[in-house]
Amino acid sequence: MTLYTSETVDGAVKQALQQLQLDRSQVEVAVLTKPRKGFFGIGARKARVDIKPAVTVNSKQPKKDRKTSH
């Protein structure tokens, strides 16, 4: 699990992309905590996101041959 925090969700994602040197389409983002300003700063919290590389499926993989018996 790779956690990133920032004042906004977008900020946390941008920070992660820069550090991982990946494009947005190459990662999966899970928002763990949405940011909140709080009341006069009391109860404020930053955005927390979990970033992991996306799993890509190679569509050009050869299909397994099925042997049929008659």
N, C-alpha and C positions, 0 to 999 in steps of 0.2 A: 504494500500500500504506500503510495507516494502522496503526501499531503502538502497542500500549498494554501497559504492564507493571504488575504488582502482586504482592503476596504470594500471591494466589490467582487462579485463572482468573475466578471470579465477580467479584472485585474489579476486575480489569482490564476486564471487560465493563461493569460498572456505571460505571466511570470514563469509558469511551468513550461510553456512552449519554448521560451527563450532558453531556459536551463537545459531542457531535454533536446533542443535543436530539432524539433519536429513541427509539422504543420498541423493545423486543427483537424484536418481529415484523417490524420494518422494516430489520433488518440481517442480514448473514451473518457468522458468526464462524468463524474458523479458528484453532485452538490451535497455535501454533508451538512453544512450550516449556512443559512442565508444571513447576510449582514443585517444588523439592526443598530440604529443610532442611539436608542435609549432615551431617557429623559434627563436632560442636562448631563449627558454622558454616562449616567448610571444605568447599568444593564446593557451597555453597548457591547456588540460583539462583531468580529470580523467574519468575512465569508471564508468557509473552509471547503476545499474541493479535493477529491481524489482523482488523480490522473494516471492512466496506464496506457501503454501502447495498444492500439487496436489490433485485433487479430484479423488478418486478411486471408481470404480463401482464394487460392489460386484456381481459377476456372479452367486452366489448360492442363490440369493433371490428367494423366491417362486413366481411363476407367478400367477397373478390373474385369478381365474376361470371365464370363460365366460359362462353365462347362456344363453342358446338358447331356443327360443320358437318356437314351430312348429305349 
